[in-house]
Each structure stands twice: as structure tokens, then as C-alpha cells.
Amino acid sequence: MEYLLECLLGLGLFLYGIKIMSEALKKVVGDKMKMIINKATANPFMGILIGFLLTTLIQSSSGTCALVVSLITAGLLNLNAAIFIILGANIGSPTTSIIIGLDITKYAPIIIFVGAIMVFFISDKRFRRIGRAILGFGLMFYGLECLGNALSGVKDTPFFTGLIQSCDKAPILSLLIGFVLTLAVQSSGATIGVIQKLYALPGSTISFKIVIAFILGANIGTIITGFLASLKGSKAAKRVIVYDVLFNVCNAILFMIILIPFANLATYLENHMFGTHTTKMVSYVAMSIKIVGVLIFVWFTKPAIKLLNKVIKVTEDEALSNPSEKLNNQLVTTSASLALECAKEQIITMNSLVNKMFKKSTSYLLQKNDKYEKDVFSLEDIVDNYNSCLHEYLTKIPSNLNGINSSQEKTFFIDTIKDIERIGDHCTNIIERMKERYDYKLEFTSEAKDRLVNMINSLQEMLDCNTESLETFSISKANRVLEIEPQIDAYEKEYRKEFLKEACDSLISRNDQNVVELLSNLERIGDHLTNIAEHIVEGHFTHK
């Protein structure tokens, strides 16, 4: 019983050390996450490198996986980039075991002391976070020392020796133990740390056959955190997790097939490099398993993506589902720039929806089609929901977080979603005015239709330029919007006079006079596009 309590104490300290070190390092990295993730889309090698470095920094492949899930759900990552980051995270996951392999356990009390001093006696927030990371690092090693002392007391018990013998005869049992233990503690680093200590104990009878199977089980078990994170995520996020599951399961199958020759190779190398039963060799084996798996799987990325896209299909309605699912609330309190980037992606989606509304409403203006009418009103409900969710999300982002002043960006985004939503309202107004015309069976004269087509074409160019200026922060495109706007005003003024003159001359009926309202709605769309363009030109929002 005494050994069991000491074992639980050591494991608890070890897990707590990893947790506070990981959390502190995440905060130290802070808004640099945006730059790191953006670089991940450059090429496959960069994605793998970013995944590796990020996991090494925060000491949690599950944390990296959960971050990737949240970013792909928010639309900040595509599936291709996300998969390469996940592959890199798999290589980075054994770095905890490599750290454990360092012979610095005797310095753990000093490391804990230094970390505690930084946490409690330094006021600078950044240094306090570094202090928490150091404190966690020390606690991890101290907990590991306690765990090793407890395990040394139970390694010679009949139950333990019997279990080792069973695992040696049936390595699949060792794999299951590693899997279940990792599910319980949700940290493959912790479970691999346990087998490292057991393997390195004086007089240990554990073979590399048992160690390798245990590591494979831990690798499969570590995907549970990512799986849980994906349950409420998008289907794109589920694809990433399914890929991670396939990677770890297939990798486990591969190494279970070659288990005996691989174990013999590991034993041979250890005897010639380090001696016998060392923690270092266990960490190198864990790293080798991941590296070999990535080197094999990286060649099957494209067919894997095609398969995942077919198996986990995303319908158009699901792609336009509740935007609140894609607005990551965790980012609000941890990274202002990432939260704003997340909001920007949904604003771009909202803008594309309004562009569809414009095309369908103006098509309805020129030719009656009940489908256009239905589609516009369906899109209006979605746009209104985007407006509400985005406004609520943006107001929650602090104006100053981690030294990032977000007030200008917030103001720009809030103004922008208001303008985009109002464009959608004018599109529905066009539908309603045209319904009246169609009810009265009124038709435009050829001259009137030409005038409207002129305005629509100019507005379409404004919409296209506005879309590009929002997506790429193009000042030239925003300026083009501002150049076209006076032309829209001139059209509206000239055409309104023409329509009123025709009405006075009795060339058109009184019921046909709602054309003036159509012109007004088209002109107001131009005004809202101008508002957005002016903000971009004035520098209220700049690319970072």
C-alpha cells in the first residue's frame, strides 16, 4: 500500500509538472502562434517542422492536435497543412521521453526552487510564465524520481513479475496496458516515462519487446484528446483526427509485425552505445518509431486526403452551419490576434454569402425566378446569424491582450459586419420591390433595363474588388471601390430623373414608380461598400 501511494504521488507530480510547464510555454509562445501557423502552409516540410517544434515547445502532442482542430474548425488552416502539422506533432511527442533520458534528476530541487522564485518574486508577467515553465520542469523530474523509487519496491513482487512474463509471451498485452494507461492519464509522455523508469531499474527483466509494444499502445492512446476535441468540431476537423488515428494504428501494426527484429536491433545498439537498460535508448526507440512512420505516411498524404474527403463529406448547408462553432472562444482569452484572425475568416464567409445574395437578387430583378427569391431569403437568415455571432464574439475580445492592441481591428470588423449585413438587407428589399412588379405584371422598357444593368455591372465590380481587398488587404482594390462609387451616385441621380420624367409624361404607370426605390437600394449597396473600402485605405486594418 505504501508503494502504491508513493507511485500515485510520483505520477501525480509528474503529470502536474508536465501540465503547468505546457500551459506556461503556450502563454510564452502567445500570439507568435499566428506567425507559426501561417508558415505551416508554405510546404509539407515546413508543416512537419512546425508541428514538431510546437509540440516540443508545449510538450504536448495532444495540445498541438487540439490546437489544429480548433484552427481548422475556425477556417484558419486547410486540411493539407493540418495533416502535415499532425505528422510533425507525432515526431515531437517523444521529446518528453528524451528529456526524461537526461540525467538531471538530482538537480530537480534546484530547478523547482529557481522556478518558484521567478513565480513568486518577479512582477514581469513574461518572466513569471517562464518561471512556471521551469517550476513545471522541475516537478516533472521530481515526480519521476518519486515514481522510480516506488516502482523499485514493487518490481520484485509476484504480481509484477508475473505480469512481465505474460507481456513477454504476449506483447499485445503490453500494447493494451500502454493504451489503457494513456487513456487514463491522457499523456503518452507520462506513460512512456513510466516504462522508461521500469526498464532502467536495477535488475529489471523488462525486454525491448515489451517496451516497444507498450510505446505503440501509448501512441494509440494519446489520440483520445484530439478525438474528444473533434467531437464538437467541423467535419474538416474530424478528418484530421481520423488521419491521426490511421497513422498511429497503422504504425502500430507495422511495428508489431517487425517487433522481434526491431527489438533485437534496439538491444544490440544499446549494448554497443550505452550499456544495458538505459532510459536514453527507450526515448530513441520511441522517436525512431514516429520518424519511420512519418517517412512512410508522408508519401500517402494526397490519396489519404482524397479518401477522407469521400468518407467524411461536407454538404453546402453544413459548411454554412452556425458560425459560432467556428469562433474559438478559447482564443479570446489567450490570443487576441488569433481571435481576430478567426473572426476575419468568418467575415470573409459572411461577405461571400452577401455576394451570392446580390447576384441572385439582381438576377431576379432582370428575370422572374422563384428559386432566386427563396435562396435570397434563406441566405438572409444565415447572414443575420453571422452578424449576431460575430458581433458577440468581437465584443468579448479584450482591447489589449498579451501586449496586442486590438481596438482598431475590432472597430473595423464590427463596422464591416454591420455594412455587410445592411447590403444583405438591401438585396432582400430588391426582391420585395420586384415581387410587387411581377404581381402587377409590369415589365421594364429596354432603356430602363439597360440603365439597371449598368448600375448592376458597376456594383458587381465594386463587390469583387471589396472581396479581394478584404481577403488580401489590397489598398489598390479598395481604391478602385472608391473610384466606382461616384459613378454609382451619378447613375442613381440621372436614372431617377429619367424615371420621374417618364412618370410625369405618363410613359410609365404609377405602379411602375417603385423603380426609384430599386435605384435607391442599389445606390445604398454602393455606399456600404464604400464604407468598408474607406476603412481599409485609411489603415484601420492592415495585414500582419
Disulfide bonds with the S-S distance in Angstrom:
none
